Amino acid sequence: MAIAYLVNIDLNNNQLLDFKVYNRTSDETGLSGSGQLIYRTDTNVLKYHTGGDTWVTVGTSTDSWILNGDSGTSQTINNNDTVLITGGTYITTEVSATDTLKIDHDDTTRTDTTSTASPVEGGTFTAVDSVTTNTTGHVTALNLKTVTLPNDNDTSLPIKNSAGTLQFTAEDVNGVRFGASGGATVTFNSATQLVTYNAVNDNETYTLPVSVGTAITGYSVADIDLTAGGTGSGIKSVVTIAGKDTQIAITETVGNNGEVKIALTDDVVVANNLTVTNDLTVDGVINQTEATDAGTGLPVNTFTGQVAVPTATDGAHAPNLAQVELLIAGIGIFQGAYDASTDLPILTGVAQGAVTQLKYDVGDYFVVSVAGNAFFSTQLEPGDFIFVNTAIAAGSVPTLANYTVVIADANIAGAGSTDGNTQKGVAGFDSANFTASAAGWIQLVNRSVAGSYGTASAVSSITVDDAGVVTAAADTTIDITASQVSDFCAAVQTCVAENGAAVLIGDGTATSYAIDVSALDLPTGTRDLMVQTFRNSTPWDTVYMDVERTSDVLLTLTTTTALATDAVRVLIQKIT
């Protein structure tokens, strides 16, 4: 059964998704108004109603349009007219698919002709010099040029090199002569027609033999001699390579193609700084002395200055002093016994004659040997521990915050106003409220009262002792006698009835109905009203119309057409 709407539906510019037009196999009759849509499933057409049982197929209106071109007379194209698009010169049209017109440019064929000409000296012939085309590739112009052959009456002779480059031109030549001097010659190759100039080789040659260099005190020396040959002779220049003793060793292989070898001496002495930018590997001993360690028998290695070691990043690296200090900081050292009656050794910074505060590191600690309260008025007993938690400088005045005190003895616990003023120690527990295991685990006594108490029909009964501990708990059923409530069901029904009402609307004429909420004995002063409408006859289905809460006492219901008398029942419920 379809849902009946008695008013227009406004989608507020939202889309109507996934819907279907009313399917019919024949046109509907007896409709009022126009604009209804049906889909004829027998003919597969969409139709709309124009009134008076008249249906029009969508797309069969009398619309028209104008066909125009670059030339010719404009034509009016009406519905069901067919437009023929034909091709002109080199243009072909083809309907290739539904709603598709294909327009092609025809292929162009041509036949090329070949002409011959044999012009003599001074004769002419015509050739295509250039071709002009438009943006579509069509030829728009040809430029023809007349070519005249020159007369062969030149009397000049071009002279070119072996690469074919013109060197000079001889005019009116009877002959060309080529000269050479200084022992050079000129030859002519009749096969290649080339003239070749052959120069005399007067180049000098040199050798670089290695020899033992002239002695230089404190250096090993080798020479490289620039020695002339060919047209010259003798040593022209000498390069001397010298290596300082104890640092650089020079060795040589004498003669032509000799070798000069440069190496560090077996024992290298660096007079000033030595900078190594990459890894330094030492196979022997660093700065070894003649002495040996008496215990190990190993050579003694010494450094005359400070050795800067970078921060180690690997387990195989040597740490520097800063790293070592950081590693051992906070480990602490046992500093001995402490007399709490005299503050010796001094921990409070209060000097006693020549005795002053000593330096202590984090983690250093003392064990109390003599009881007393000289330590910042704190009562200490033998066995208690005092730990340094902040480094203390020599001669300074530390505070209690510089230390952590551990009470190690078995004092009896006491009560105090603050945690700091409370005696910590051995305590006992009341067996009436606590249990203690052999391991010292303290728990409250199980009162067997765990659970949730209190329901809609029961009230909780709780028993609490003087210490505020719940010792018992139970539920007591709520018992309200009939004499305590007068006509309960009637009272509830009255309350429910006061929040709801039902009325009939429809008089055969009106399309708008005002309902006074106050006249229905409903609570006023609110628009929190739930309204539902249904047909007051078969099939008793829910119908939809505009419902406006015009004020807190007035409802306005509106339809697009008049309702029959008492056609619709309206249910009104105040929401509380």
Residue pairs with C-beta under 8 A, 6 or more apart in sequence:
1 539
1 541
3 541
3 542
3 543
3 544
4 535
4 541
4 542
4 543
4 544
5 543
5 544
5 545
6 543
6 544
6 545
6 559
6 560
6 561
6 563
6 568
7 544
7 545
7 546
7 558
7 559
7 560
8 560
20 39
21 37
21 38
21 39
21 46
22 36
22 37
22 38
22 39
23 38
23 39
23 41
24 38
24 39
24 40
24 41
25 40
25 41
25 42
26 40
26 42
27 38
27 40
27 47
27 53
27 55
28 36
28 38
28 49
28 53
28 55
29 53
30 53
31 49
31 53
32 51
33 49
33 51
34 48
34 49
34 50
34 51
35 48
35 49
36 48
36 49
37 46
37 47
37 48
37 49
38 46
38 47
38 49
38 55
39 45
39 46
39 47
40 46
40 47
45 57
45 58
46 57
46 58
47 55
47 56
47 57
47 58
48 55
48 56
48 58
49 55
50 56
60 79
61 79
62 78
62 79
63 79
64 76
64 77
64 78
64 79
65 76
65 77
66 74
66 75
66 76
66 77
67 74
67 75
67 76
67 77
67 83
68 74
68 75
77 83
85 93
85 101
85 103
86 93
87 93
87 103
90 105
90 106
90 108
91 103
91 104
91 105
91 106
92 103
92 104
92 106
93 101
93 102
93 103
93 104
94 101
94 102
94 103
94 104
95 101
95 102
96 102
117 125
119 125
119 149
120 149
121 149
121 150
121 151
121 152
122 148
122 149
122 150
122 151
123 148
123 149
124 146
124 147
124 148
124 149
125 146
125 147
126 144
126 145
126 146
126 147
127 144
127 145
127 147
128 142
128 143
128 144
128 145
129 143
129 144
129 145
130 142
130 143
131 139
131 141
131 142
131 143
132 139
132 140
132 141
132 142
132 143
133 139
133 140
134 140
155 171
155 172
155 173
156 169
156 170
156 171
156 172
156 173
157 169
157 170
157 171
157 173
157 176
158 166
158 169
159 166
159 167
159 168
159 169
159 170
159 176
160 166
160 167
161 167
162 194
170 176
178 186
178 195
178 197
179 186
180 186
180 197
180 198
182 200
183 200
184 197
184 198
184 199
184 200
185 197
185 198
186 195
186 196
186 197
186 198
187 195
187 196
187 198
188 194
188 195
188 196
189 195
189 196
202 231
203 230
203 231
204 228
204 229
204 230
204 231
204 232
205 228
205 229
205 230
206 226
206 227
206 228
206 229
206 236
207 226
207 227
207 229
207 256
208 224
208 225
208 226
208 227
208 256
209 224
209 225
209 227
209 254
209 255
209 256
209 258
210 222
210 223
210 224
210 225
210 252
210 253
210 254
210 255
210 258
210 259
210 260
211 222
211 223
211 225
211 252
211 254
211 258
212 221
212 222
212 223
212 252
212 254
213 221
213 222
213 223
213 240
213 241
213 242
214 221
214 223
214 240
215 221
216 242
218 244
218 245
219 242
219 243
219 244
219 245
219 250
220 242
220 243
220 245
220 248
220 249
220 250
220 251
221 240
221 241
221 242
221 243
221 250
222 240
222 241
222 250
222 251
222 252
222 260
223 238
223 239
223 240
223 241
224 238
224 239
224 241
224 260
225 235
225 237
225 238
226 235
226 236
226 237
226 238
226 239
227 234
227 235
227 236
228 234
228 235
228 236
241 250
241 260
241 262
242 250
243 249
243 250
243 262
245 265
246 265
246 267
246 268
246 269
247 264
247 265
247 268
247 269
247 270
248 262
248 263
248 264
248 265
249 262
249 263
249 264
249 265
250 260
250 261
250 262
251 260
251 261
251 263
252 258
252 259
252 260
252 261
253 259
285 299
285 301
286 301
286 303
287 301
287 302
287 303
287 304
288 299
288 300
288 301
289 299
289 300
289 301
289 302
291 299
291 300
292 298
292 299
292 300
293 299
293 300
308 320
309 318
309 319
309 320
310 320
311 319
311 320
311 322
311 323
312 318
312 319
312 320
312 323
319 327
329 361
329 362
329 363
330 361
330 362
330 363
331 363
332 361
332 362
332 363
332 364
332 365
332 387
332 388
333 361
333 363
333 364
334 364
334 365
334 366
334 367
335 345
335 360
335 364
335 365
335 366
336 345
336 366
336 367
337 366
337 367
337 368
337 369
337 370
338 344
338 345
338 347
338 366
338 367
338 368
338 369
338 370
338 375
338 380
338 386
339 369
339 370
339 372
339 374
340 368
340 370
340 371
340 372
340 373
340 374
340 375
340 380
340 381
340 384
341 370
341 371
341 372
341 373
341 374
342 352
342 370
342 372
342 374
343 350
343 352
343 374
343 375
344 352
344 355
345 355
345 358
345 366
346 352
346 355
346 356
346 357
346 358
347 357
347 366
347 375
347 386
347 398
347 403
348 374
348 375
348 376
348 397
348 398
349 357
349 396
349 397
349 398
350 397
351 357
356 394
356 395
357 392
357 394
357 395
357 396
357 397
357 398
358 394
359 392
359 393
359 394
360 388
360 391
360 392
361 388
361 391
362 388
362 389
362 390
362 391
363 387
363 388
364 387
364 388
365 385
365 386
365 387
365 388
366 385
366 386
367 383
367 384
367 385
367 386
368 380
368 381
368 382
368 383
368 384
368 385
368 386
369 382
370 382
371 379
371 380
371 381
371 382
372 379
372 380
373 379
373 380
375 386
375 405
376 399
376 400
378 400
378 405
380 386
380 405
380 407
381 407
381 409
381 411
382 409
383 408
383 409
384 405
384 406
384 407
384 408
384 409
385 405
385 406
385 408
386 403
386 404
386 405
386 406
387 403
387 404
387 405
387 406
388 402
388 403
389 402
389 403
389 404
390 398
390 401
390 402
392 398
392 402
407 424
407 425
409 425
410 425
410 426
411 423
411 424
411 425
411 426
412 423
412 425
412 426
412 427
413 422
413 423
413 424
413 425
413 426
413 427
414 422
414 423
414 425
415 422
415 423
416 422
416 423
429 436
429 442
432 445
433 444
433 445
433 467
433 469
434 442
434 443
434 444
434 445
435 442
435 443
435 444
435 445
436 442
436 443
444 469
447 469
447 470
447 471
447 472
449 470
449 471
449 472
449 473
451 473
453 460
453 462
453 473
453 474
453 475
454 460
454 475
455 475
457 477
457 478
458 475
458 476
458 477
458 478
459 475
459 476
459 478
460 473
460 474
460 475
460 476
461 473
461 474
461 475
461 476
462 470
462 472
462 473
463 470
463 471
463 472
463 473
464 470
464 471
465 471
485 491
498 521
498 522
498 523
499 522
499 523
499 573
499 574
499 576
500 522
500 571
500 572
500 573
500 574
501 520
501 521
501 522
501 571
501 572
502 569
502 570
502 571
502 572
503 515
503 520
503 569
503 570
503 572
504 536
504 566
504 568
504 569
504 570
505 513
505 515
505 557
505 563
505 566
505 567
505 568
505 569
505 570
506 513
506 536
506 562
506 563
506 564
506 565
506 566
506 567
506 568
507 562
507 563
507 565
508 562
508 563
508 564
508 565
509 562
510 562
510 563
511 558
511 559
511 560
511 561
511 562
511 563
512 556
512 557
512 558
512 559
513 556
513 557
513 558
514 550
514 554
514 555
514 556
515 554
515 555
515 556
515 557
515 570
515 572
516 553
516 554
517 524
517 529
517 552
517 553
517 554
517 555
517 572
518 524
518 553
520 572
522 529
522 572
522 574
523 574
524 552
524 553
525 552
526 552
526 574
527 549
527 551
527 552
528 574
528 575
528 576
529 549
529 555
529 572
529 573
529 574
529 575
530 572
530 573
530 574
530 575
531 547
531 555
531 557
531 570
531 571
531 572
532 542
532 570
532 571
533 542
533 543
533 544
533 545
533 547
533 557
533 568
533 569
533 570
533 571
534 540
534 541
534 542
534 543
534 568
534 569
534 571
535 541
535 542
535 543
535 567
535 568
535 569
536 566
536 567
536 568
536 569
537 567
543 568
545 557
545 558
545 559
545 568
546 556
546 557
546 558
546 559
547 555
547 556
547 557
548 555
548 556
548 557
548 558
549 555
550 556
555 572
557 570
